[in-house]
Amino acid sequence: MKTRNRPALIALRRGAGFFVLVLVSSPACSPNSLNSTGYVLPHAANRPVNPPPFWWGISTSSYQIEESAADGGRTFATDWDLFKQTAGGVARDDRVASFKNTERDLTALKNLGVTHYRFSIEWARVEPSPGVFDNDAIEHYAALARRLREEGIEPVLCLWHFTFPDWLCDFDHLSRHGWLHPQASIAWGEYVTTMCARLAPYVQIFAPQNEPNAYALGMLVGHFPPGRPSGEALYDELNQAEVQAFLQAASIIRACRSDATIISVQNIVHWRRDSFDLIGFYEKSLEYNYRHLDGIAGAIDYVGFNYYSGEIASPLSLYQMENRAGPGVTDMGWYIDPEGLEIEIVELSRRYRLPLIITENGIAARDDEKRQAYLKSHLRAVRRTLDAGYDVRGYFHWTLMDCFEWTSGYGPQFGLHTVDTQANVLVPKASAQLYRSLIAGRVMDGNTNPTMLEPATLVATNAR
Ligand code: BGC
């Protein structure tokens, strides 16, 4: 497909999110870093005078950290398990094994000092066949939420993080697959109702879906199972179905727990306009950011969003992403763009007028110093927006440990810890120590002089 001087299919892989079908006619060079635009942050006044304590969190997802089958539990399969059996799928294995190592992970979370932990339920695990729920599996997630609470960590429950049970899959007919399966809406309603009934005693914060916008786009370009492009018509249908599913979940959650806090988890990219954008690519890209959010904004309490990078809104730039390298990009070729985070906070605040939560932010980096610099620069951006009056209520780092990164397998390292499988412990990287000291230093609330976020203190923090 990488053919010069004729139409080409380009798919952008970003986060577990992705990109678009476009026509290009000639190759070009893309830079290996983005220049700052010298953005001047406007002042806002929507931050409460006495804001509640900032949420310091970690986000994970079940399929990326759990093992394939629970000891003694029912066997189950997700679309990703089916995918790996087809050409192009990447196999997940048991090296992280978080399902049977709850206490190991809790120890690491406690050491970090986080106030919140966002995890997801593996739908296929708790409902291995239609209408048949596995009580032990449900009890596992309820126990995890309970244990978090006991440790003073607030659970944030995500009900869907990209994976479907195999019984909602139809790899031969994409119009009947996943959210578009004829049974999806009924099954989703039953699943959400069952999970709420069992977990609501311990969970008050709910995130019904993770990055539905990235998923729809991933289906469009064939990056999600079954790995075939779905086409524009289905893309629209899928977007609609995802919005409906979110609203359905929100009303079930509120009926189950009237004091529930419901948040979105949207993938937000900071798009920079390309001066040669002759095809309206920039506008199309903005639609990617907001389409789903616009549909659900009336049902949420906080706008939760995942922010990883900036990107030039140009087919050629996306095409060359994987070839980028150097200090300005991550190991996956994504542009490191903390200024973009600042700009997106302003934009989301203006657009939705709700408090914001950064539900994921992190970097694929084998070089942990790069991760530390990334962490600081992005938190510095958050701090600037707080000082300017924006109502940002929390930050969740992605992620606790190196784990399965979808079609990229175990190559990219996003973790604050490595997993020592022999000793069965999570080993903190220097970035974990840094995150811990930033949390303890209250750089987002109590500390009015957050010098810990200045670049010069990085070395000192490492030395501690
Ligand atoms: C997803 C995660 C993924 C991360 C890094 C986000 O888009 O929610 O599942 O691992 O990005 O790619």
Residues whose N, C-alpha, C, O or C-beta is under 5 A from the ligand:
A	BS01	BGC	R14 G15 A16 G17
